[in-house]
């Protein structure tokens, strides 16, 4: 019987090979995550440098994107979708209302937010301009097949975002269920 014929040795070799495979897969995921974050940062900086129409800022544009297809909605719903605190949104909504970009109306004790015609027009113009700019860059840099790959990547990124949301929700639930440490008595 040779050394590799021993079943225990074979099991250990298989465990070691499996662990090496898992380690390599984890390393590849970490590398992909880092590359994704870096690409997001670079793209976000490029987009932030684009000229915006009077009355719009990147933050206000983010509100418009979030409102798209969800209006009218409450500030709490909007903040939840945008993953920000409602208090962070309050001042921006007041400024947008003062510029005539959104309107608020009461509905059963809830304030509902929606874009005004001016707000819709500015948002549409800007979104079309941004979409067109990115489409031109894609045409210049990517083949038809690569555009398809980018569309698939977008779908996969949405799945990753849902997984991140689920993880954050589980962490919040767990921390809410974990009792606070008792206060230490003063000496």
Secondary structure, 3 states (H helix, E strand, C coil): CCHHHCHHHHHHHHHHHHHHHHHHHHHHHHHHHHHHHHHHHHHHHHHHCCCCCCCCCHHHHHHHHHHCCCCCEEHHHHHHHHCCCHHHHHHHHHHHHHCCCEEEEEECCEEEEEECHHHHHHHHHHHHHHHHHHHHHHHHHCCHHHHHHHHHHHHHHHHHHHHHHHHHHHHHHHHHHCCCCCCCCCC
